[in-house]
Every structure is written in C-alpha cells, then in structure tokens.
Amino acid sequence: MKINERREEIIRILSSADYITVDEFSRQLGVSKVTIRSDLTVMEQKGLLFRTHGGAMIPEHGNVRKISNTIKEFAAEKARIAKKAASLIEDDMTVLVDSGSTAVNIVKYLSGRNITMITNSILALDQSRDDPSIEVILLGGSLRRNSMGVIGPISNLSISQIHADIMFLGASGYTNDHIYCTNLVEGEIKKEMMKVSDKVVFVADSSKYGKKAFSTVSEWEDIDVFVTERIENSLLDRLTNRGLEVLVAEES
C-alpha cells in the first residue's frame, strides 16, 4: 500500500470511531507501529488529526449534528439564500458546491442549466443525477456521514488538479472575523476548494452569526460574496468597507 493510500485509510478508520490506537492501526493496515507513528505525526502537522497518547482522533466540537437535521432547520431562509446565490451562476460555468446544508440547497435551482458541477456532497449528487444538462463530477475520498460529504487526502489531491469559476461555501458558524466548521479535515477540503476558485461565495443564514466551531475555515478577506437573509448593520458595514459584496435574500 502506498503512503497516500495508507493515510487515506487512516482517515477512513478514524471516521468510524472516536479514537483509534497505534496498535489497532498497525493491525488493520499490516504495517509497523513505527510507520503508523510517522504517518500520524505528518498528518497531525497537516491538521488532519490529533495525536493522543498511544493513538489518534479526529476532533469534533461539542455534539456534531447530522446534515439530515440541519438541512431542515431555517428551511425557508436557506431556500431564499440558495435561490439568490444561484442567480450568480452563468451558463458554461464550472461550479464547486461543498457539503454544507445551505450550499447543497443551491443545486435545486440549477435545473436545466448548462454547467459543470463539482462537489464532495452525496446529497448534491443525488439532487442533480437525473438532470442531463448538468455535468456532475463527484470528488473521491472518505465519506463523512454527519455531512454526507467526502473528505481526506484523496479529495484534496483531486481538487488541486481542477479549476472552478465559482464556489459555494457553507459553514457551521461565522463571526465578524472568521468562518468556522466543526471538523478539521472537512475544513481542509473547504480551504482547498477556495484556492482553486475564481470567486468564493459564502452562503449562510443569520442564525449562524456569532457562533464559533472547532476549525477555522477562513477569514472574510478570502470571501468575494456573502449571501444571507438578514445581517447586522455592524457586520454589513465591516464587510462592505473591505470591498466584499453582500447580497440579502429578502422575503418576496
């Protein structure tokens, strides 16, 4: 097994448990404990996991909730945001959609559009699979069931070889300074998506304002457009003064 494949397996194994020991990694992967320790050290330096005494874990902050629940919350607000965000897409664009619940909502407004959609979201794939006008590219990697998105080194490697005209970024929370998600490895794939996109559009409802999570995804300087349904005047002034475009999806 090659190094990248072994490290992808480490992430896959960790995704199914809170904590795995070096001994267990060694047994499952058929390599020495020395090799496993070396892998874990390198992966921790890349922010993919946390080393613990005798093993490793992928940390989450608090009770991480499944997308099957979060996608139902603030459904009307998310629908308005998604529709507004989808208006930024032009035919023949290459569009990156991440696995956030608001970002996934955008897919339902892409029906009949002549675009290429690249995504790590199984839900986005499911929504677009019967639409022949959309060329769908699903990134490979390890499935994170909480978000129904694929993540990990294979996903990051795939992203590094593509280019997108526009990316739709979701998150667990945002403040005046930063945008957050709950998982380090999921945060890593969001960052990689942002790097290869000409325009980054952050989509989030106002309930996430003021909320922090475990992993910092980006600062506002990395965002081109923010689409929400309501925004505090203090944040609006702060963002527009930085040259960021803010679109408010008001009730019709």
C-alpha positions as CSV (number, residue, x, y, z in Angstrom):
1,M,0.0,0.0,0.0
2,K,1.4,3.4,-1.0
3,I,1.8,6.2,1.6
4,N,-1.1,8.3,0.4
5,E,-3.4,5.2,0.2
6,R,-2.4,4.2,3.8
7,R,-3.0,7.7,5.1
8,E,-6.4,7.8,3.4
9,E,-7.2,4.5,5.1
10,I,-6.2,6.1,8.5
11,I,-8.7,8.8,7.9
12,R,-11.4,6.3,6.9
13,I,-10.7,4.2,10.0
14,L,-10.8,7.3,12.2
15,S,-14.1,8.4,10.7
16,S,-15.9,5.4,12.2
17,A,-14.6,5.8,15.8
18,D,-13.8,8.5,18.3
19,Y,-10.3,7.2,19.0
20,I,-8.0,4.5,17.4
21,T,-4.8,3.2,19.0
22,V,-1.5,2.8,17.2
23,D,-1.7,-0.9,17.8
24,E,-5.1,-1.1,16.1
25,F,-3.9,0.9,13.1
26,S,-0.9,-1.4,12.8
27,R,-3.1,-4.5,12.9
28,Q,-5.6,-3.2,10.4
29,L,-3.1,-1.8,7.9
30,G,-0.5,-4.5,8.3
31,V,2.4,-2.1,8.9
32,S,4.7,-1.5,11.8
33,K,3.9,0.8,14.8
34,V,6.9,2.9,13.8
35,T,5.4,3.5,10.4
36,I,2.0,4.4,11.9
37,R,3.5,6.8,14.4
38,S,5.4,8.5,11.5
39,D,2.1,8.8,9.5
40,L,0.2,10.2,12.4
41,T,2.9,12.8,13.1
42,V,2.9,14.0,9.5
43,M,-0.9,14.0,9.4
44,E,-1.2,16.0,12.6
45,Q,1.2,18.6,11.2
46,K,-1.2,19.0,8.2
47,G,-4.2,19.4,10.6
48,L,-5.8,16.1,9.6
49,L,-6.0,14.6,13.0
50,F,-4.9,15.0,16.7
51,R,-2.3,12.7,18.2
52,T,-3.1,11.4,21.6
53,H,-1.1,9.1,23.9
54,G,-1.0,5.8,22.1
55,G,-3.2,6.8,19.2
56,A,-5.1,9.5,17.3
57,M,-8.5,11.0,16.8
58,I,-10.4,13.4,14.5
59,P,-11.7,16.0,16.9
60,E,-15.2,17.5,16.8
61,H,-16.5,20.4,18.9
62,G,-19.5,19.5,21.1
63,N,-22.3,17.5,19.7
64,V,-21.8,17.5,16.0
65,R,-25.2,17.3,14.3
66,K,-26.1,15.4,11.1
67,I,-27.0,17.2,7.9
68,S,-30.3,15.3,7.8
69,N,-31.3,17.5,10.8
70,T,-29.6,20.8,9.9
71,I,-30.9,20.9,6.3
72,K,-34.4,21.0,7.7
73,E,-33.7,24.0,10.0
74,F,-34.4,27.5,8.8
75,A,-35.6,25.9,5.6
76,A,-37.4,29.0,4.2
77,E,-34.3,31.1,4.9
78,K,-32.0,28.7,3.3
79,A,-34.2,28.4,0.2
80,R,-34.2,32.2,-0.3
81,I,-30.4,32.3,0.2
82,A,-29.9,29.4,-2.2
83,K,-32.1,31.0,-4.9
84,K,-30.3,34.3,-4.6
85,A,-26.9,32.6,-4.7
86,A,-27.8,30.5,-7.8
87,S,-28.5,33.8,-9.7
88,L,-24.7,34.4,-9.7
89,I,-24.2,31.3,-12.0
90,E,-23.9,31.7,-15.7
91,D,-24.2,29.0,-18.4
92,D,-21.0,27.1,-19.1
93,M,-19.5,27.8,-15.7
94,T,-17.7,25.3,-13.6
95,V,-19.3,25.4,-10.2
96,L,-17.9,24.0,-6.9
97,V,-20.5,23.1,-4.3
98,D,-19.4,22.0,-0.8
99,S,-21.3,19.8,1.6
100,G,-22.8,22.5,3.8
101,S,-26.6,22.3,4.1
102,T,-27.2,25.8,2.6
103,A,-24.8,25.2,-0.2
104,V,-26.5,21.9,-1.1
105,N,-29.8,23.8,-1.3
106,I,-28.4,25.7,-4.3
107,V,-28.5,22.6,-6.5
108,K,-32.3,22.6,-6.7
109,Y,-32.1,26.0,-8.5
110,L,-29.6,24.7,-11.2
111,S,-32.1,22.5,-13.1
112,G,-31.7,22.9,-16.8
113,R,-28.6,25.0,-16.5
114,N,-25.7,24.2,-18.8
115,I,-23.0,23.9,-16.2
116,T,-20.3,21.6,-14.8
117,M,-20.8,21.0,-11.1
118,I,-18.0,19.6,-9.0
119,T,-18.9,18.5,-5.5
120,N,-18.0,16.4,-2.5
121,S,-21.6,16.2,-1.4
122,I,-23.6,13.0,-1.8
123,L,-26.8,15.0,-1.4
124,A,-25.8,17.4,-4.2
125,L,-25.1,14.4,-6.4
126,D,-28.5,12.9,-5.6
127,Q,-30.3,16.1,-6.4
128,S,-28.6,16.5,-9.8
129,R,-28.2,13.0,-11.0
130,D,-31.3,13.0,-13.3
131,D,-30.6,16.4,-15.0
132,P,-28.7,15.8,-18.3
133,S,-27.9,19.5,-18.6
134,I,-25.5,19.4,-15.6
135,E,-22.3,17.6,-15.9
136,V,-21.6,16.2,-12.4
137,I,-18.1,15.4,-11.1
138,L,-18.1,13.8,-7.7
139,L,-14.8,14.0,-5.7
140,G,-13.4,10.9,-4.3
141,G,-12.4,10.4,-0.6
142,S,-13.7,9.1,2.7
143,L,-17.4,9.6,3.4
144,R,-18.1,11.7,6.5
145,R,-21.7,10.7,7.3
146,N,-22.5,13.7,9.5
147,S,-22.3,15.9,6.5
148,M,-22.7,13.2,3.7
149,G,-19.6,14.7,2.2
150,V,-16.3,13.1,1.1
151,I,-13.1,14.4,2.7
152,G,-9.5,13.5,3.2
153,P,-6.2,13.4,1.3
154,I,-7.7,11.9,-1.9
155,S,-10.3,14.6,-2.1
156,N,-7.7,17.3,-1.5
157,L,-5.5,15.9,-4.2
158,S,-8.4,15.8,-6.7
159,I,-9.3,19.4,-6.0
160,S,-5.7,20.6,-6.6
161,Q,-6.0,19.4,-10.2
162,I,-9.1,21.4,-11.1
163,H,-10.3,25.0,-11.6
164,A,-13.7,26.4,-10.8
165,D,-15.3,29.7,-11.9
166,I,-17.3,29.9,-8.7
167,M,-17.5,28.1,-5.4
168,F,-20.4,28.0,-2.8
169,L,-19.1,27.7,0.7
170,G,-21.1,26.6,3.7
171,A,-20.1,26.7,7.3
172,S,-21.2,25.9,10.9
173,G,-20.8,29.5,12.1
174,Y,-19.3,32.9,11.5
175,T,-18.3,36.0,13.4
176,N,-17.0,39.4,12.5
177,D,-13.6,37.9,11.8
178,H,-13.8,34.3,10.9
179,I,-15.8,31.5,9.3
180,Y,-15.9,28.1,11.1
181,C,-16.8,24.4,10.6
182,T,-16.8,21.6,13.2
183,N,-14.2,19.2,11.7
184,L,-10.5,19.8,10.9
185,V,-10.5,17.5,7.8
186,E,-13.7,19.0,6.4
187,G,-12.2,22.4,7.0
188,E,-9.2,21.4,4.9
189,I,-11.3,20.4,1.9
190,K,-13.2,23.7,2.1
191,K,-9.9,25.6,2.1
192,E,-8.6,23.6,-0.9
193,M,-11.9,24.3,-2.8
194,M,-11.4,28.1,-2.2
195,K,-7.9,28.0,-3.5
196,V,-8.9,26.8,-7.0
197,S,-12.0,29.0,-7.4
198,D,-12.1,32.4,-9.1
199,K,-15.0,33.6,-6.9
200,V,-15.9,32.3,-3.5
201,V,-19.5,32.8,-2.4
202,F,-20.2,32.2,1.3
203,V,-23.8,31.2,2.0
204,A,-25.2,31.1,5.5
205,D,-28.4,32.1,7.4
206,S,-28.2,34.6,10.2
207,S,-28.7,32.0,12.9
208,K,-25.1,31.1,12.5
209,Y,-23.8,34.6,13.2
210,G,-21.8,34.8,16.3
211,K,-21.2,31.0,16.5
212,K,-17.8,29.5,16.6
213,A,-16.8,25.9,15.9
214,F,-13.7,23.8,16.2
215,S,-12.0,24.5,12.9
216,T,-11.4,27.9,11.3
217,V,-12.1,27.8,7.6
218,S,-11.2,31.3,6.5
219,E,-11.2,35.0,7.2
220,W,-13.5,37.4,5.4
221,E,-10.7,38.6,3.2
222,D,-10.9,35.2,1.4
223,I,-14.6,35.7,0.5
224,D,-15.9,37.6,-2.5
225,V,-19.6,37.5,-2.0
226,F,-21.7,36.8,1.2
227,V,-25.3,35.7,0.7
228,T,-27.6,35.7,3.7
229,E,-31.2,36.5,4.5
230,R,-30.5,39.0,7.3
231,I,-27.4,40.8,8.5
232,E,-26.5,43.1,11.4
233,N,-25.6,46.6,10.3
234,S,-22.3,46.5,12.1
235,L,-21.2,43.4,10.1
236,L,-22.6,44.8,6.9
237,D,-20.6,47.9,7.2
238,R,-17.5,46.0,8.2
239,L,-17.7,43.7,5.1
240,T,-18.6,46.3,2.5
241,N,-15.8,48.6,3.8
242,R,-13.5,45.7,2.9
243,G,-14.9,45.5,-0.6
244,L,-16.9,42.4,-0.1
245,E,-20.2,42.1,-1.9
246,V,-23.2,41.3,0.4
247,L,-26.5,40.0,-1.1
248,V,-29.5,39.9,1.2
249,A,-32.2,37.4,0.1
250,E,-35.3,39.1,1.5
251,E,-38.8,37.7,1.6
252,S,-40.7,38.2,-1.7
